Amino acid sequence: MRVFVVDDDPVYKMIVQRMLAEHESNPGVSLFENGRDAFNNLRDAPGTALPDIILLDIEMPVLDGWGFMDAFRRLSEEKRKGIKIYIVTSSVANEDVYKARAYPEITAYISKPVTRSKINSILTGTV
């Protein structure tokens, strides 16, 4: 299993990386500072290096989460299939929650802080 963590907060990334490493599935983790870096990696990755899960923040420099989602939609179905995207954000704005519902590619909208229990639910697909 491979997980992309896309967030500009270094403390959050460190905490989530540690929680992922402690999970029994021990997924491979790739960290990205913004949506552009994550998208470029996703676009250029061979099929064997594609993530199973993307934990995506909304507010980031360069390319935010919504910009990433728009770019993600333009990828081939072959690249997109099987990838579960979770919005993980500190935003509690209703407009963001509604906007997330407009993207069928988004599996769930999760508010920070993220707990071990929530990470377990994400990794086991029970969110």
CYANA upper distance limits for C-alpha pairs under 8 A (distance plus 0.5 A):
  1 MET  CA     25 SER  CA      7.96
  1 MET  CA     26 ASN  CA      8.32
  1 MET  CA     27 PRO  CA      5.36
  1 MET  CA     28 GLY  CA      6.75
  1 MET  CA     51 PRO  CA      7.72
  1 MET  CA     52 ASP  CA      6.59
  2 ARG  CA     27 PRO  CA      5.76
  2 ARG  CA     28 GLY  CA      5.09
  2 ARG  CA     29 VAL  CA      6.39
  2 ARG  CA     30 SER  CA      8.31
  2 ARG  CA     49 ALA  CA      8.25
  2 ARG  CA     50 LEU  CA      7.70
  2 ARG  CA     51 PRO  CA      5.10
  2 ARG  CA     52 ASP  CA      5.88
  2 ARG  CA     53 ILE  CA      7.11
  3 VAL  CA     27 PRO  CA      7.03
  3 VAL  CA     28 GLY  CA      6.60
  3 VAL  CA     29 VAL  CA      5.37
  3 VAL  CA     30 SER  CA      6.84
  3 VAL  CA     51 PRO  CA      5.79
  3 VAL  CA     52 ASP  CA      6.57
  3 VAL  CA     53 ILE  CA      5.34
  3 VAL  CA     54 ILE  CA      6.23
  3 VAL  CA     55 LEU  CA      7.95
  4 PHE  CA     29 VAL  CA      6.39
  4 PHE  CA     30 SER  CA      5.37
  4 PHE  CA     31 LEU  CA      6.48
  4 PHE  CA     32 PHE  CA      7.88
  4 PHE  CA     38 ALA  CA      8.13
  4 PHE  CA     51 PRO  CA      6.72
  4 PHE  CA     53 ILE  CA      6.86
  4 PHE  CA     54 ILE  CA      5.18
  4 PHE  CA     55 LEU  CA      6.66
  5 VAL  CA     13 LYS  CA      7.46
  5 VAL  CA     29 VAL  CA      7.74
  5 VAL  CA     30 SER  CA      6.72
  5 VAL  CA     31 LEU  CA      5.43
  5 VAL  CA     32 PHE  CA      6.63
  5 VAL  CA     54 ILE  CA      6.52
  5 VAL  CA     55 LEU  CA      5.36
  5 VAL  CA     56 LEU  CA      6.86
  6 VAL  CA     31 LEU  CA      6.64
  6 VAL  CA     32 PHE  CA      5.24
  6 VAL  CA     33 GLU  CA      6.55
  6 VAL  CA     34 ASN  CA      6.47
  6 VAL  CA     35 GLY  CA      7.05
  6 VAL  CA     38 ALA  CA      7.14
  6 VAL  CA     54 ILE  CA      7.82
  6 VAL  CA     55 LEU  CA      6.53
  6 VAL  CA     56 LEU  CA      5.43
  6 VAL  CA     57 ASP  CA      6.64
  7 ASP  CA     12 TYR  CA      8.28
  7 ASP  CA     13 LYS  CA      7.38
  7 ASP  CA     31 LEU  CA      8.33
  7 ASP  CA     32 PHE  CA      6.81
  7 ASP  CA     33 GLU  CA      5.84
  7 ASP  CA     34 ASN  CA      6.46
  7 ASP  CA     56 LEU  CA      7.01
  7 ASP  CA     57 ASP  CA      5.78
  7 ASP  CA     60 MET  CA      7.15
  8 ASP  CA     32 PHE  CA      7.96
  8 ASP  CA     33 GLU  CA      5.06
  8 ASP  CA     34 ASN  CA      6.55
  8 ASP  CA     60 MET  CA      6.30
  8 ASP  CA     61 PRO  CA      7.99
  9 ASP  CA     13 LYS  CA      6.84
  9 ASP  CA     33 GLU  CA      8.24
 10 PRO  CA     14 MET  CA      6.64
 11 VAL  CA     15 ILE  CA      6.74
 12 TYR  CA     16 VAL  CA      6.59
 13 LYS  CA     17 GLN  CA      6.37
 13 LYS  CA     31 LEU  CA      7.63
 14 MET  CA     18 ARG  CA      6.72
 15 ILE  CA     19 MET  CA      6.80
 16 VAL  CA     20 LEU  CA      6.54
 16 VAL  CA    114 VAL  CA      8.25
 17 GLN  CA     21 ALA  CA      6.61
 17 GLN  CA     29 VAL  CA      7.45
 18 ARG  CA     22 GLU  CA      6.75
 19 MET  CA     23 HIS  CA      6.95
 19 MET  CA    116 ARG  CA      6.79
 19 MET  CA    119 ILE  CA      7.78
 20 LEU  CA     26 ASN  CA      6.95
 20 LEU  CA     27 PRO  CA      7.14
 20 LEU  CA     29 VAL  CA      8.24
 20 LEU  CA    119 ILE  CA      7.66
 21 ALA  CA     26 ASN  CA      5.70
 21 ALA  CA     27 PRO  CA      7.31
 22 GLU  CA     26 ASN  CA      7.11
 23 HIS  CA     27 PRO  CA      8.33
 23 HIS  CA    120 ASN  CA      7.74
 25 SER  CA    123 LEU  CA      8.49
 32 PHE  CA     37 ASP  CA      6.63
 32 PHE  CA     38 ALA  CA      6.17
 33 GLU  CA     37 ASP  CA      7.40
 33 GLU  CA     38 ALA  CA      8.36
 33 GLU  CA     60 MET  CA      8.23
 34 ASN  CA     38 ALA  CA      7.06
 34 ASN  CA     60 MET  CA      6.22
 34 ASN  CA     61 PRO  CA      6.70
 34 ASN  CA     62 VAL  CA      6.89
 34 ASN  CA     63 LEU  CA      6.46
 34 ASN  CA     64 ASP  CA      7.18
 35 GLY  CA     39 PHE  CA      6.41
 35 GLY  CA     60 MET  CA      7.88
 35 GLY  CA     62 VAL  CA      7.72
 35 GLY  CA     63 LEU  CA      5.29
 35 GLY  CA     64 ASP  CA      6.10
 35 GLY  CA     65 GLY  CA      6.57
 35 GLY  CA     67 GLY  CA      7.68
 35 GLY  CA     68 PHE  CA      5.60
 36 ARG  CA     40 ASN  CA      6.53
 36 ARG  CA     62 VAL  CA      7.18
 36 ARG  CA     63 LEU  CA      5.81
 36 ARG  CA     68 PHE  CA      7.35
 37 ASP  CA     41 ASN  CA      6.74
 38 ALA  CA     42 LEU  CA      6.60
 39 PHE  CA     43 ARG  CA      6.42
 39 PHE  CA     68 PHE  CA      7.06
 39 PHE  CA     71 ALA  CA      7.81
 39 PHE  CA     72 PHE  CA      7.59
 40 ASN  CA     44 ASP  CA      6.62
 41 ASN  CA     45 ALA  CA      6.31
 42 LEU  CA     50 LEU  CA      7.01
 42 LEU  CA     79 LYS  CA      8.47
 43 ARG  CA     75 LEU  CA      7.69
 43 ARG  CA     79 LYS  CA      8.18
 45 ALA  CA     49 ALA  CA      6.20
 45 ALA  CA     50 LEU  CA      6.70
 46 PRO  CA     50 LEU  CA      7.26
 47 GLY  CA     79 LYS  CA      7.70
 50 LEU  CA     79 LYS  CA      8.06
 51 PRO  CA     83 ILE  CA      6.90
 52 ASP  CA     82 GLY  CA      6.93
 52 ASP  CA     83 ILE  CA      5.24
 52 ASP  CA     84 LYS  CA      6.69
 53 ILE  CA     83 ILE  CA      6.03
 53 ILE  CA     84 LYS  CA      5.27
 53 ILE  CA     85 ILE  CA      6.32
 53 ILE  CA     86 TYR  CA      8.04
 54 ILE  CA     83 ILE  CA      7.71
 54 ILE  CA     84 LYS  CA      6.75
 54 ILE  CA     85 ILE  CA      5.23
 54 ILE  CA     86 TYR  CA      6.62
 55 LEU  CA     85 ILE  CA      6.66
 55 LEU  CA     86 TYR  CA      5.51
 55 LEU  CA     87 ILE  CA      6.54
 55 LEU  CA     88 VAL  CA      6.56
 56 LEU  CA     65 GLY  CA      6.77
 56 LEU  CA     85 ILE  CA      7.49
 56 LEU  CA     86 TYR  CA      6.52
 56 LEU  CA     87 ILE  CA      5.32
 56 LEU  CA     88 VAL  CA      6.11
 56 LEU  CA     89 THR  CA      8.16
 57 ASP  CA     64 ASP  CA      8.08
 57 ASP  CA     65 GLY  CA      6.19
 57 ASP  CA     87 ILE  CA      6.30
 57 ASP  CA     88 VAL  CA      5.68
 57 ASP  CA     89 THR  CA      5.60
 58 ILE  CA     64 ASP  CA      6.04
 58 ILE  CA     65 GLY  CA      4.56
 58 ILE  CA     66 TRP  CA      6.95
 58 ILE  CA     87 ILE  CA      7.59
 58 ILE  CA     88 VAL  CA      8.09
 58 ILE  CA     89 THR  CA      6.69
 58 ILE  CA     91 SER  CA      8.36
 59 GLU  CA     64 ASP  CA      5.93
 59 GLU  CA     65 GLY  CA      6.98
 59 GLU  CA     89 THR  CA      8.33
 60 MET  CA     64 ASP  CA      5.23
 60 MET  CA     65 GLY  CA      7.57
 63 LEU  CA     67 GLY  CA      6.16
 63 LEU  CA     68 PHE  CA      6.97
 64 ASP  CA     68 PHE  CA      6.75
 65 GLY  CA     69 MET  CA      6.72
 66 TRP  CA     70 ASP  CA      6.79
 67 GLY  CA     71 ALA  CA      6.76
 68 PHE  CA     72 PHE  CA      6.43
 69 MET  CA     73 ARG  CA      6.75
 69 MET  CA    103 TYR  CA      8.43
 70 ASP  CA     74 ARG  CA      7.42
 71 ALA  CA     75 LEU  CA      7.50
 72 PHE  CA     80 ARG  CA      7.89
 73 ARG  CA     80 ARG  CA      8.39
 75 LEU  CA     79 LYS  CA      6.78
 75 LEU  CA     80 ARG  CA      7.05
 76 SER  CA     80 ARG  CA      6.91
 77 GLU  CA     81 LYS  CA      6.24
 84 LYS  CA    105 GLU  CA      7.65
 84 LYS  CA    106 ILE  CA      7.34
 84 LYS  CA    107 THR  CA      6.41
 85 ILE  CA    105 GLU  CA      7.07
 85 ILE  CA    106 ILE  CA      5.42
 85 ILE  CA    107 THR  CA      6.01
 85 ILE  CA    108 ALA  CA      7.79
 86 TYR  CA    106 ILE  CA      6.40
 86 TYR  CA    107 THR  CA      6.06
 86 TYR  CA    108 ALA  CA      5.56
 86 TYR  CA    109 TYR  CA      6.47
 86 TYR  CA    110 ILE  CA      7.47
 87 ILE  CA    100 ALA  CA      8.34
 87 ILE  CA    106 ILE  CA      7.59
 87 ILE  CA    108 ALA  CA      6.84
 87 ILE  CA    109 TYR  CA      5.27
 87 ILE  CA    110 ILE  CA      6.37
 88 VAL  CA    109 TYR  CA      6.77
 88 VAL  CA    110 ILE  CA      5.25
 88 VAL  CA    111 SER  CA      6.23
 88 VAL  CA    112 LYS  CA      6.82
 88 VAL  CA    114 VAL  CA      8.41
 89 THR  CA    109 TYR  CA      8.42
 89 THR  CA    110 ILE  CA      6.98
 89 THR  CA    111 SER  CA      5.71
 89 THR  CA    112 LYS  CA      5.96
 90 SER  CA    111 SER  CA      6.05
 90 SER  CA    112 LYS  CA      5.49
 90 SER  CA    113 PRO  CA      7.90
 91 SER  CA     96 ASP  CA      7.81
 91 SER  CA    111 SER  CA      7.60
 92 VAL  CA     96 ASP  CA      7.89
 92 VAL  CA     97 VAL  CA      8.06
 92 VAL  CA    111 SER  CA      7.78
 93 ALA  CA     97 VAL  CA      7.23
 94 ASN  CA     98 TYR  CA      6.67
 95 GLU  CA     99 LYS  CA      6.45
 96 ASP  CA    100 ALA  CA      6.60
 97 VAL  CA    101 ARG  CA      7.11
 97 VAL  CA    109 TYR  CA      7.47
 98 TYR  CA    102 ALA  CA      7.33
 99 LYS  CA    103 TYR  CA      7.77
100 ALA  CA    106 ILE  CA      7.18
100 ALA  CA    109 TYR  CA      7.57
101 ARG  CA    106 ILE  CA      7.96
108 ALA  CA    127 VAL  CA      7.70
110 ILE  CA    114 VAL  CA      8.37
114 VAL  CA    118 LYS  CA      6.67
114 VAL  CA    119 ILE  CA      7.54
115 THR  CA    119 ILE  CA      6.81
116 ARG  CA    120 ASN  CA      6.57
117 SER  CA    121 SER  CA      6.72
118 LYS  CA    122 ILE  CA      6.68
118 LYS  CA    127 VAL  CA      8.02
119 ILE  CA    123 LEU  CA      6.65
120 ASN  CA    124 THR  CA      6.56
121 SER  CA    125 GLY  CA      6.31
121 SER  CA    126 THR  CA      5.36
121 SER  CA    127 VAL  CA      5.66
122 ILE  CA    126 THR  CA      6.80
122 ILE  CA    127 VAL  CA      6.16
